[in-house]
Amino acid sequence: MRHHTVAAGRGNGYIETMISPFESKRHEARRERFRATPVRTLLPNMITLLALCAGLTGIRLAFEGKLELALGAIIFAALLDGIDGRVARLIKGQSRFGAELDSLADFVNFGCAPGLILYLWGLNELGNVGWIAAMVFAICGALRLARFNVMIDDPNKPLWAGNFFTGVPAPAGAITVLLPIYIDLLGGPKIAATVALLFTLAIAFLMVSRLPVFSGKRVGKRVPPEMVLPVFVLVVLFVALLIAYPWWVMTIGTLCYLASLPFGWLSYRDHERKHAAATSSPEAPAPAGEPPEAPPPPRPDDPERPVRLN
């Protein structure tokens, strides 16, 4: 084994210190461990932690009987969850740590918190059965997040499939499952605990199902110049309506979201049929006098898979 020799001066002589390659690697690893972290990677994590604080506060407010404030905390956490990923992509602050932290925060905010709020609101009237329904919803939220983390790096997924989620996402499921409470806060007839239980189980099933749901991740990345001012007006109008009439906005928005689920499934099937037809149809013959077009080169990391067009 080769060693590196370092001479250190002491008095009039020299002391030779033998440093093995393994020790030098440990020194390099220690330097990398204490390397400064860019600020751009901290901002998305701070937003995620703020959303987690909102979800935990919502649980506390529900135990104190402040139902409206508890729902407001969950809605605020959902809004923060919708922007932390976009901020991370915008400032190039993505990290593996941030992705894991986001999943853990989502489980608390959109799995545990809505289930507990529903149980304290009315499912407790059913005793153990109501608690089981709240617990099933939280567990389905955890399963939904775990499946998302596994499928996000699937190399065999076609490009167009990135426009769809598999199953209702956890934030949307949390906002949707609270619909019986929205209706109750509007002053309408109180939803029976049995109906609320069945609705909770239905949303939990949609979260772990294979239903394609439009994600909207690629919407809003570019705004035409003539639409900038109208977008500002619409955002201000939405925020004003949400503050002035929160339960009307949440009720109508939730019903519209539920009504849009079949359209997402139909759109996914249409893309799937087009993709199957494109991959199974024979190549068109090249025009006379022109050489056939060469196939695209394979990816270096997967020689049997063609290059995906971006």
The 8 nearest C-alpha neighbors of each residue, nearest first, counted from 0:
[[1, 2, 19, 20, 3, 21, 18, 17],
 [0, 2, 3, 19, 20, 18, 4, 17],
 [3, 1, 19, 18, 17, 4, 0, 20],
 [2, 4, 18, 17, 19, 5, 1, 20],
 [5, 3, 17, 16, 2, 18, 15, 6],
 [4, 6, 16, 15, 7, 17, 3, 18],
 [7, 5, 15, 14, 13, 16, 4, 8],
 [8, 6, 14, 13, 15, 5, 9, 16],
 [7, 9, 13, 12, 14, 6, 10, 11],
 [8, 10, 12, 13, 11, 7, 14, 6],
 [11, 9, 12, 8, 13, 14, 7, 6],
 [12, 10, 9, 13, 8, 14, 7, 6],
 [11, 13, 10, 9, 8, 14, 7, 6],
 [12, 14, 8, 7, 9, 6, 15, 11],
 [15, 13, 7, 6, 16, 8, 12, 9],
 [14, 16, 6, 5, 7, 13, 4, 17],
 [15, 17, 5, 4, 6, 18, 14, 7],
 [16, 18, 4, 3, 2, 19, 5, 15],
 [19, 17, 3, 2, 22, 16, 4, 20],
 [18, 20, 2, 22, 21, 3, 17, 23],
 [21, 19, 23, 22, 24, 2, 18, 3],
 [22, 20, 24, 19, 23, 25, 18, 26],
 [23, 21, 25, 19, 24, 20, 26, 18],
 [22, 24, 26, 20, 25, 21, 27, 19],
 [25, 23, 27, 21, 22, 26, 28, 20],
 [24, 26, 22, 28, 23, 27, 29, 21],
 [25, 27, 23, 29, 24, 28, 22, 30],
 [28, 26, 24, 30, 29, 25, 31, 23],
 [27, 29, 25, 31, 30, 26, 32, 24],
 [30, 28, 32, 26, 27, 31, 25, 33],
 [29, 31, 27, 32, 28, 33, 26, 34],
 [32, 30, 34, 28, 29, 33, 27, 35],
 [33, 31, 29, 30, 34, 28, 27, 35],
 [32, 34, 30, 31, 35, 29, 36, 28],
 [33, 35, 31, 32, 30, 36, 29, 37],
 [34, 36, 33, 37, 32, 31, 38, 30],
 [35, 37, 38, 34, 40, 41, 39, 33],
 [38, 36, 39, 40, 35, 41, 92, 34],
 [37, 39, 41, 40, 36, 42, 92, 35],
 [38, 40, 92, 37, 41, 42, 90, 91],
 [41, 39, 92, 38, 37, 42, 43, 93],
 [42, 40, 38, 44, 39, 43, 45, 37],
 [41, 43, 45, 44, 39, 40, 46, 38],
 [44, 42, 83, 46, 45, 87, 41, 47],
 [45, 43, 47, 41, 46, 42, 97, 48],
 [44, 46, 48, 42, 47, 43, 49, 41],
 [45, 47, 49, 43, 44, 48, 83, 50],
 [48, 46, 44, 50, 45, 49, 101, 51],
 [47, 49, 51, 45, 50, 46, 44, 52],
 [48, 50, 46, 52, 51, 47, 45, 53],
 [51, 49, 76, 53, 47, 48, 52, 79],
 [52, 50, 48, 54, 104, 53, 49, 55],
 [53, 51, 49, 55, 50, 54, 56, 48],
 [54, 52, 50, 56, 72, 51, 55, 76],
 [55, 53, 108, 57, 51, 56, 52, 73],
 [54, 56, 58, 52, 57, 53, 51, 59],
 [57, 55, 59, 53, 58, 54, 52, 60],
 [56, 58, 69, 54, 60, 72, 55, 59],
 [59, 57, 61, 55, 56, 60, 112, 62],
 [58, 60, 56, 62, 61, 57, 63, 55],
 [61, 59, 63, 57, 69, 65, 62, 58],
 [60, 62, 64, 58, 63, 66, 59, 69],
 [61, 63, 59, 60, 64, 58, 119, 65],
 [62, 64, 60, 61, 65, 59, 66, 58],
 [63, 65, 61, 62, 66, 60, 119, 69],
 [66, 64, 60, 61, 63, 68, 67, 69],
 [65, 67, 69, 61, 68, 64, 70, 60],
 [68, 66, 70, 69, 65, 71, 184, 61],
 [67, 69, 71, 70, 66, 65, 72, 60],
 [70, 68, 57, 66, 72, 60, 71, 67],
 [71, 69, 73, 67, 72, 68, 74, 66],
 [70, 72, 68, 74, 69, 73, 75, 67],
 [71, 73, 75, 57, 69, 53, 70, 74],
 [74, 72, 76, 70, 75, 71, 54, 57],
 [75, 73, 77, 71, 76, 72, 70, 78],
 [74, 76, 72, 78, 77, 73, 71, 79],
 [75, 77, 50, 73, 79, 74, 78, 53],
 [78, 76, 80, 74, 75, 79, 170, 73],
 [77, 79, 75, 81, 80, 76, 74, 82],
 [80, 78, 76, 81, 82, 77, 50, 83],
 [81, 79, 77, 78, 82, 83, 76, 47],
 [80, 82, 78, 79, 83, 77, 84, 85],
 [81, 83, 85, 79, 80, 84, 86, 78],
 [84, 82, 43, 86, 85, 80, 46, 81],
 [85, 83, 87, 86, 82, 88, 81, 43],
 [84, 86, 82, 88, 87, 83, 89, 81],
 [85, 87, 89, 83, 84, 88, 82, 90],
 [86, 88, 92, 84, 93, 85, 89, 43],
 [89, 87, 91, 85, 86, 90, 84, 92],
 [88, 90, 86, 87, 91, 85, 92, 84],
 [89, 91, 92, 87, 88, 86, 39, 40],
 [92, 90, 88, 89, 87, 93, 39, 40],
 [91, 93, 40, 87, 39, 90, 88, 94],
 [94, 92, 87, 91, 88, 40, 97, 95],
 [95, 93, 97, 96, 98, 92, 40, 87],
 [94, 96, 98, 97, 99, 93, 100, 101],
 [95, 97, 99, 94, 98, 100, 101, 93],
 [98, 96, 100, 94, 95, 99, 44, 101],
 [97, 99, 95, 101, 96, 100, 102, 94],
 [100, 98, 102, 96, 101, 97, 95, 103],
 [101, 99, 97, 103, 102, 98, 96, 104],
 [100, 102, 104, 98, 99, 103, 97, 105],
 [103, 101, 105, 99, 104, 100, 106, 144],
 [102, 104, 100, 106, 105, 101, 99, 107],
 [105, 103, 101, 107, 51, 106, 102, 108],
 [106, 104, 108, 102, 107, 109, 103, 101],
 [105, 107, 110, 103, 104, 109, 108, 141],
 [106, 108, 111, 104, 105, 110, 109, 112],
 [109, 107, 54, 105, 112, 106, 110, 104],
 [110, 108, 173, 105, 170, 106, 169, 107],
 [109, 111, 137, 106, 140, 107, 112, 108],
 [110, 112, 107, 137, 114, 113, 115, 109],
 [111, 113, 115, 108, 114, 58, 110, 109],
 [114, 112, 116, 115, 111, 173, 109, 110],
 [115, 113, 133, 117, 111, 112, 116, 137],
 [114, 116, 118, 112, 117, 113, 119, 111],
 [117, 115, 113, 119, 118, 114, 61, 120],
 [118, 116, 120, 114, 115, 119, 113, 122],
 [117, 119, 122, 115, 123, 120, 116, 121],
 [118, 120, 116, 117, 121, 123, 115, 122],
 [121, 119, 117, 118, 116, 122, 123, 180],
 [122, 120, 123, 118, 124, 192, 119, 117],
 [121, 123, 118, 129, 124, 192, 125, 117],
 [122, 124, 118, 126, 125, 121, 129, 119],
 [125, 123, 122, 126, 121, 192, 129, 118],
 [126, 124, 129, 123, 128, 122, 127, 192],
 [127, 125, 123, 128, 129, 124, 130, 122],
 [126, 128, 130, 129, 131, 125, 123, 132],
 [127, 129, 131, 130, 126, 125, 132, 122],
 [128, 130, 122, 125, 132, 131, 127, 126],
 [129, 131, 127, 133, 132, 128, 134, 118],
 [130, 132, 134, 128, 129, 133, 135, 127],
 [133, 131, 135, 129, 130, 134, 196, 136],
 [134, 132, 114, 130, 136, 131, 135, 118],
 [133, 135, 131, 137, 136, 132, 130, 138],
 [136, 134, 138, 132, 137, 133, 131, 139],
 [135, 137, 203, 139, 133, 134, 138, 140],
 [138, 136, 110, 140, 111, 134, 139, 135],
 [139, 137, 141, 135, 140, 136, 134, 142],
 [140, 138, 142, 136, 141, 137, 203, 143],
 [139, 141, 110, 137, 143, 138, 142, 169],
 [142, 140, 138, 144, 139, 143, 106, 145],
 [143, 141, 139, 145, 144, 140, 146, 138],
 [142, 144, 140, 146, 207, 141, 145, 139],
 [143, 145, 147, 141, 146, 142, 140, 148],
 [146, 144, 142, 148, 147, 143, 141, 149],
 [147, 145, 149, 143, 148, 144, 150, 142],
 [146, 148, 144, 150, 145, 149, 151, 143],
 [147, 149, 145, 146, 151, 150, 144, 152],
 [150, 148, 146, 147, 151, 145, 152, 153],
 [151, 149, 147, 153, 152, 148, 146, 145],
 [150, 152, 148, 153, 149, 147, 146, 154],
 [153, 151, 150, 154, 149, 148, 156, 155],
 [152, 154, 150, 155, 151, 156, 149, 157],
 [155, 153, 156, 152, 157, 151, 150, 304],
 [156, 154, 153, 157, 304, 152, 158, 150],
 [155, 157, 154, 153, 160, 158, 161, 159],
 [158, 156, 160, 159, 155, 161, 307, 154],
 [157, 159, 160, 161, 156, 307, 309, 308],
 [158, 160, 161, 157, 162, 270, 163, 156],
 [161, 159, 162, 158, 157, 163, 156, 267],
 [162, 160, 159, 163, 158, 164, 157, 214],
 [163, 161, 160, 214, 159, 213, 215, 216],
 [164, 162, 213, 214, 212, 161, 160, 211],
 [163, 165, 212, 214, 211, 166, 213, 167],
 [166, 164, 211, 209, 210, 212, 163, 167],
 [165, 167, 210, 206, 208, 209, 207, 205],
 [166, 168, 206, 205, 172, 212, 169, 171],
 [169, 167, 171, 170, 172, 166, 206, 164],
 [168, 170, 172, 171, 109, 140, 173, 167],
 [171, 169, 173, 172, 109, 168, 77, 174],
 [172, 170, 174, 173, 168, 169, 175, 167],
 [171, 173, 169, 175, 170, 174, 176, 168],
 [172, 174, 109, 170, 176, 171, 175, 113],
 [173, 175, 171, 172, 177, 176, 170, 74],
 [176, 174, 172, 177, 173, 253, 178, 171],
 [175, 177, 173, 178, 174, 199, 172, 202],
 [176, 178, 175, 180, 179, 174, 181, 173],
 [177, 179, 181, 180, 176, 175, 250, 182],
 [180, 178, 182, 181, 177, 190, 183, 195],
 [179, 181, 183, 182, 178, 177, 184, 120],
 [182, 180, 178, 184, 246, 183, 179, 250],
 [183, 181, 185, 179, 180, 184, 187, 178],
 [182, 184, 180, 189, 185, 181, 186, 187],
 [183, 185, 181, 186, 182, 180, 246, 187],
 [186, 184, 182, 183, 187, 246, 181, 247],
 [187, 185, 184, 183, 188, 182, 189, 181],
 [186, 188, 183, 185, 182, 189, 184, 190],
 [187, 189, 190, 183, 186, 182, 191, 185],
 [190, 188, 183, 191, 187, 182, 179, 186],
 [189, 191, 179, 188, 192, 195, 194, 183],
 [190, 192, 194, 193, 189, 195, 121, 196],
 [191, 193, 195, 194, 122, 121, 196, 190],
 [192, 194, 196, 191, 195, 197, 125, 122],
 [195, 193, 197, 191, 196, 192, 198, 190],
 [194, 196, 192, 198, 193, 197, 199, 191],
 [195, 197, 193, 199, 194, 198, 192, 132],
 [198, 196, 200, 194, 199, 195, 201, 193],
 [197, 199, 201, 195, 196, 200, 194, 202],
 [200, 198, 196, 202, 197, 201, 176, 195],
 [199, 201, 203, 197, 198, 202, 204, 196],
 [202, 200, 198, 204, 203, 199, 197, 205],
 [201, 203, 205, 204, 199, 200, 176, 198],
 [204, 202, 200, 136, 206, 201, 205, 139],
 [203, 205, 201, 202, 206, 207, 208, 200],
 [206, 204, 208, 202, 203, 207, 167, 166],
 [205, 207, 167, 166, 203, 204, 208, 143],
 [208, 206, 143, 204, 205, 166, 139, 203],
 [209, 207, 205, 166, 210, 206, 204, 165],
 [210, 208, 166, 165, 211, 207, 205, 206],
 [209, 211, 166, 208, 165, 212, 264, 205],
 [212, 210, 165, 264, 164, 163, 166, 263],
 [213, 211, 164, 263, 163, 214, 166, 210],
 [212, 214, 163, 263, 215, 162, 164, 211],
 [215, 213, 163, 216, 162, 164, 212, 161],
 [214, 216, 218, 217, 213, 162, 163, 219],
 [217, 215, 214, 218, 162, 219, 161, 220],
 [216, 218, 215, 220, 219, 162, 214, 161],
 [219, 217, 215, 216, 220, 221, 214, 162],
 [218, 220, 221, 222, 217, 216, 215, 223],
 [219, 221, 218, 217, 222, 216, 85, 89],
 [220, 222, 219, 223, 218, 217, 224, 227],
 [221, 223, 219, 224, 226, 227, 220, 225],
 [224, 222, 226, 225, 221, 227, 219, 230],
 [225, 223, 226, 227, 222, 228, 221, 229],
 [224, 226, 223, 227, 228, 229, 222, 230],
 [227, 225, 229, 223, 224, 228, 230, 222],
 [228, 226, 230, 224, 229, 225, 231, 222],
 [227, 229, 231, 230, 226, 232, 225, 224],
 [230, 228, 232, 226, 231, 227, 233, 225],
 [229, 231, 233, 227, 228, 232, 226, 234],
 [230, 232, 228, 234, 229, 233, 235, 227],
 [231, 233, 229, 235, 230, 234, 236, 228],
 [234, 232, 236, 230, 235, 231, 237, 229],
 [233, 235, 237, 231, 236, 232, 230, 238],
 [236, 234, 238, 232, 237, 233, 239, 231],
 [237, 235, 233, 239, 234, 238, 232, 240],
 [238, 236, 234, 240, 239, 235, 241, 233],
 [237, 239, 241, 235, 240, 236, 242, 234],
 [238, 240, 236, 242, 237, 241, 235, 243],
 [241, 239, 243, 237, 242, 244, 238, 236],
 [242, 240, 245, 238, 244, 239, 243, 248],
 [241, 243, 239, 240, 245, 244, 238, 237],
 [242, 244, 240, 241, 239, 245, 238, 246],
 [245, 243, 241, 240, 247, 246, 242, 248],
 [246, 244, 241, 248, 242, 247, 243, 249],
 [247, 245, 249, 248, 181, 244, 250, 185],
 [246, 248, 250, 249, 244, 245, 251, 185],
 [249, 247, 245, 251, 246, 250, 252, 241],
 [248, 250, 246, 252, 247, 251, 253, 245],
 [251, 249, 247, 253, 252, 248, 246, 181],
 [250, 252, 254, 248, 253, 249, 247, 255],
 [251, 253, 249, 255, 250, 254, 248, 256],
 [254, 252, 256, 250, 255, 251, 175, 249],
 [253, 255, 257, 251, 256, 252, 258, 250],
 [256, 254, 258, 252, 253, 257, 251, 259],
 [257, 255, 253, 259, 258, 254, 252, 260],
 [256, 258, 254, 259, 255, 260, 253, 175],
 [257, 259, 255, 256, 260, 254, 261, 262],
 [260, 258, 256, 262, 257, 261, 255, 263],
 [259, 261, 263, 262, 257, 258, 212, 264],
 [262, 260, 264, 263, 259, 265, 258, 257],
 [263, 261, 265, 259, 264, 260, 266, 258],
 [264, 262, 266, 212, 213, 260, 261, 265],
 [263, 265, 261, 267, 211, 262, 266, 268],
 [264, 266, 262, 268, 267, 263, 269, 261],
 [267, 265, 269, 263, 264, 268, 262, 270],
 [266, 268, 264, 270, 269, 265, 271, 263],
 [269, 267, 271, 265, 270, 266, 272, 264],
 [268, 270, 266, 272, 271, 267, 265, 273],
 [271, 269, 273, 267, 268, 272, 274, 266],
 [270, 272, 268, 274, 269, 273, 267, 275],
 [273, 271, 275, 269, 274, 270, 276, 268],
 [272, 274, 276, 270, 275, 271, 277, 269],
 [273, 275, 271, 277, 272, 276, 270, 278],
 [274, 276, 272, 278, 273, 277, 279, 271],
 [275, 277, 273, 279, 274, 278, 280, 272],
 [276, 278, 274, 275, 280, 279, 273, 281],
 [277, 279, 275, 276, 280, 274, 281, 273],
 [278, 280, 276, 277, 275, 281, 274, 282],
 [279, 281, 277, 276, 278, 282, 275, 283],
 [282, 280, 283, 279, 278, 277, 284, 276],
 [281, 283, 284, 280, 285, 279, 277, 278],
 [282, 284, 281, 285, 280, 286, 291, 292],
 [285, 283, 282, 286, 291, 287, 281, 292],
 [284, 286, 291, 283, 287, 289, 290, 292],
 [287, 285, 289, 288, 284, 290, 291, 283],
 [288, 286, 289, 285, 290, 284, 291, 283],
 [287, 289, 286, 290, 285, 291, 284, 292],
 [290, 288, 287, 286, 291, 285, 292, 284],
 [289, 291, 292, 288, 285, 286, 287, 293],
 [292, 290, 285, 293, 289, 284, 286, 294],
 [291, 293, 290, 294, 285, 289, 295, 284],
 [292, 294, 291, 295, 290, 296, 285, 289],
 [295, 293, 296, 292, 305, 297, 291, 306],
 [294, 296, 297, 293, 306, 305, 292, 298],
 [297, 295, 294, 298, 306, 305, 302, 293],
 [298, 296, 305, 302, 306, 304, 299, 295],
 [297, 299, 301, 300, 302, 306, 305, 304],
 [298, 300, 301, 302, 297, 296, 304, 303],
 [299, 301, 298, 302, 297, 304, 303, 306],
 [300, 302, 298, 303, 299, 304, 297, 305],
 [301, 303, 297, 298, 304, 299, 300, 305],
 [304, 302, 301, 305, 297, 298, 300, 299],
 [303, 305, 301, 302, 297, 298, 306, 307],
 [306, 304, 297, 307, 298, 303, 295, 296],
 [305, 307, 297, 298, 308, 295, 304, 296],
 [308, 306, 305, 309, 158, 157, 304, 298],
 [307, 309, 306, 158, 305, 157, 295, 159],
 [308, 307, 158, 306, 159, 157, 161, 305]]
